Amino acid sequence: MNGIDISSYQAELNAGIVPSDFVFIKATEGTNYINPTWREQAGQVTQANKLLGFYHFASTGNPIAEADFFISVVKDYIGKAVLVLDFEAGAINAWGNVGARQFLNRVKEKTGINPMIYMSAEVTRQFNWSIISTSNALWVAQYASMSPTGYQSAPWADGKGYGAWGSAAIHQYSSSGRLANWDGHLDLNLAYINASQWNELAGGSSATEQNNNNSNSELEDDDLMKFTYEIIDAKTNKSQGTVYFYDGNKVVALNNIDQWKIITEIYKDTTGKSMKHYKWRTDAPWYIRFLQSINQKAVEVAWK
């Protein structure tokens, strides 16, 4: 999945129309600063049905106080967005890995969710992160150059590894990205996780238990397999426009967004879970593979 991360520097950016599968938004810094555009941009992301994340830029204050401040600001999105500690600049010297762990542990204590941690590849090797590497996913920054670029499917890495982490969940590989519908530079990221894994990072086990009345073991097999998807044109990075619904037996093309809303609303009321939605690209045509797997050569004609 391809995505961007933004802050108040991109105050005029509409996060819903810039091509991306996910968007990270800076929410807070220290114990006083709140990004004045975070809530508006979060609304743009969710309205566009993109994956959402928030990050706190670590300052030099008390790590627990900064964690409490971060949580107090984004509390309405707990369980709905991935939470991240942005560990760089002064915090590296002021906190070290001990302070970073205090922040992460405080967020887990108050929300039940293990946040991600963002740092440069060099910092992954500067400290011993073995205590958190199995619980807190890594978002790593490593650039090949500062030259303008679009999304990359295999960004450069120096091959030296990421310390205690065997691999990164997300790689930020440029701060000079150029994408449609925005005239400035952007941070570009490649996620090595899928949408389902993203939602797991956002929800955590306790949040999932609180937000859903039914566990997977209580759902019928056909309920577990119901989902929707859309096809993303690899050349334009835009949706082809049609949403498809798999009802556990066959794929049906939906005529309009109201049908999609009705299906997902009924599914949520019935199962207590949100229906999964996938974005499959034409350069990795999983929709074709799926149709083949259920022996369906083409989608059903949309109902009238």
FENTA-V186996 format. One record per pair of residues at least 4 apart in sequence whose ideal C-beta (glycine too) atoms are under 6 Angstrom apart, sorted by the first residue. I is the first residue (numbers start at 1). J is the second residue. Records with the same first field share a line. If there is no record, write none. Layout:
I = J / J
This chain:
1 = 21 / 22 / 191
2 = 21 / 151
3 = 20 / 21 / 22 / 189
4 = 20 / 23 / 186
5 = 24 / 187
6 = 10 / 25
7 = 26 / 35
8 = 35 / 37
11 = 37
13 = 182
14 = 44
15 = 23 / 41 / 44 / 45
16 = 44 / 47 / 48
17 = 181
18 = 179 / 181 / 182
19 = 179 / 180 / 237
22 = 51
23 = 45 / 50
24 = 53 / 55
25 = 38 / 41 / 42 / 54
26 = 35 / 55
27 = 35 / 38 / 54 / 73 / 74
28 = 34 / 56 / 69 / 70 / 73
29 = 33 / 57 / 59
30 = 59 / 61
31 = 61 / 65 / 66 / 69
34 = 73
37 = 41
43 = 47
45 = 50 / 52
51 = 198
52 = 81
53 = 81 / 82 / 84
54 = 74 / 81
55 = 84 / 86
56 = 70 / 85
57 = 86
58 = 87 / 91
60 = 90 / 94
61 = 65 / 66
63 = 95 / 99 / 102 / 103
64 = 102 / 106
67 = 103 / 106 / 107
71 = 75 / 110
77 = 81
78 = 111
79 = 203 / 207 / 211
81 = 202
82 = 201 / 202
83 = 115
84 = 115 / 116 / 118
85 = 103 / 115 / 117
86 = 118
87 = 91 / 100 / 117 / 119
90 = 94
91 = 95
95 = 99 / 100
97 = 127
101 = 105 / 132
104 = 115 / 136
107 = 111 / 115
108 = 114
112 = 204 / 206 / 207
113 = 204 / 207
114 = 135 / 136
116 = 137 / 139
117 = 136
118 = 139
119 = 123
120 = 141
121 = 140 / 142
124 = 162 / 163
125 = 163
129 = 133 / 163 / 164
130 = 164
132 = 136
133 = 164 / 165
137 = 169
138 = 165 / 168 / 169
139 = 170
140 = 162 / 168 / 171
141 = 172
142 = 157
143 = 173 / 174
144 = 156
146 = 176
148 = 176 / 178
149 = 174
155 = 171 / 173 / 190
162 = 168
169 = 193
170 = 189 / 191
171 = 190
172 = 187 / 189
174 = 188
175 = 187
176 = 185
177 = 186 / 188
179 = 186
193 = 197 / 198
199 = 203
203 = 207 / 208
207 = 211
208 = 212
212 = 272 / 273
213 = 272
214 = 218 / 219 / 271 / 272
219 = 223 / 224 / 271
222 = 248
223 = 271
225 = 248
226 = 248
227 = 246 / 275 / 276
228 = 243 / 245 / 277
229 = 244 / 278 / 280
230 = 239 / 243 / 279
231 = 240 / 280 / 287
232 = 239 / 279 / 281
233 = 238 / 240 / 282
234 = 281 / 282 / 283
242 = 253
243 = 254 / 260
244 = 251 / 253 / 299
245 = 252 / 254 / 263
246 = 251
250 = 296 / 300
251 = 296 / 299
252 = 300
253 = 299 / 302
254 = 259 / 260
255 = 259 / 302
261 = 265
264 = 275
267 = 271 / 275
268 = 274
280 = 286 / 287
291 = 296
